[in-house]
């Protein structure tokens, strides 16, 4: 169980860093809308409109990392199973 939790924590961390990097590695806060410059075809005036888009920021990375740390910390609550004794060790103890 310990190993599974630690692997889940590692996968969560690696996937979140990969997603953050692939989505643009935004070093600011997470954005749900991004500004897009538009130019009016008739007048030529530039304007700004907003497009719905999820861009993860450092807060996304921090929460995912904290989640991985919590999962890894929970793995320390489980005890390791004692090693099984072989038949030679059992007979020599008598």
RADAWO-V711848 format. One record per residue. N is the residue number from 0. RES is the residue in one small letter. PHI is phi in whole degrees, 0 to 359 (* if undefined). NEAR is the number of other C-alpha atoms within 10 Angstrom. Layout:
# RADAWO-V711848
<<N & RES & PHI & NEAR> <N & RES & PHI & NEAR>>
This chain:
# RADAWO-V711848
<<0 & x & * & 11> <1 & x & 298 & 17> <2 & x & 294 & 11> <3 & x & 297 & 11> <4 & x & 297 & 18> <5 & x & 291 & 20> <6 & x & 292 & 15> <7 & x & 297 & 15> <8 & x & 297 & 22> <9 & x & 295 & 17> <10 & x & 296 & 13> <11 & x & 301 & 18> <12 & x & 296 & 21> <13 & x & 295 & 15> <14 & x & 293 & 12> <15 & x & 293 & 20> <16 & x & 293 & 18> <17 & x & 296 & 12> <18 & x & 294 & 15> <19 & x & 299 & 19> <20 & x & 292 & 14> <21 & x & 291 & 12> <22 & x & 273 & 13> <23 & x & 123 & 11> <24 & x & 49 & 16> <25 & x & 293 & 18> <26 & x & 271 & 12> <27 & x & 256 & 11> <28 & x & 284 & 12> <29 & x & 297 & 15> <30 & x & 241 & 13> <31 & x & 252 & 12> <32 & x & 224 & 13> <33 & x & 238 & 13> <34 & x & 285 & 12> <35 & x & 231 & 11> <36 & x & 285 & 9> <37 & x & 234 & 13> <38 & x & 240 & 12> <39 & x & 291 & 9> <40 & x & 291 & 8> <41 & x & 275 & 6> <42 & x & 266 & 7> <43 & x & 79 & 9> <44 & x & 281 & 9> <45 & x & 275 & 11> <46 & x & 217 & 11> <47 & x & 238 & 11> <48 & x & 239 & 11> <49 & x & 247 & 12> <50 & x & 249 & 11> <51 & x & 289 & 10> <52 & x & 202 & 11> <53 & x & 269 & 12> <54 & x & 237 & 20> <55 & x & 291 & 23> <56 & x & 248 & 19> <57 & x & 292 & 15> <58 & x & 292 & 14> <59 & x & 298 & 17> <60 & x & 295 & 21> <61 & x & 294 & 14> <62 & x & 293 & 13> <63 & x & 295 & 19> <64 & x & 294 & 19> <65 & x & 297 & 14> <66 & x & 298 & 15> <67 & x & 296 & 23> <68 & x & 294 & 17> <69 & x & 297 & 14> <70 & x & 297 & 19> <71 & x & 294 & 20> <72 & x & 293 & 15> <73 & x & 297 & 13> <74 & x & 296 & 17> <75 & x & 284 & 14> <76 & x & 281 & 9> <77 & x & 268 & 10> <78 & x & 276 & 9> <79 & x & 277 & 9> <80 & x & 286 & 6> <81 & x & 293 & 6> <82 & x & 294 & 6> <83 & x & 289 & 7> <84 & x & 279 & 8> <85 & x & 278 & 8> <86 & x & 294 & 8> <87 & x & 293 & 8> <88 & x & 292 & 10> <89 & x & 293 & 9> <90 & x & 285 & 8> <91 & x & 283 & 7> <92 & x & 285 & 6> <93 & x & 277 & 5>>
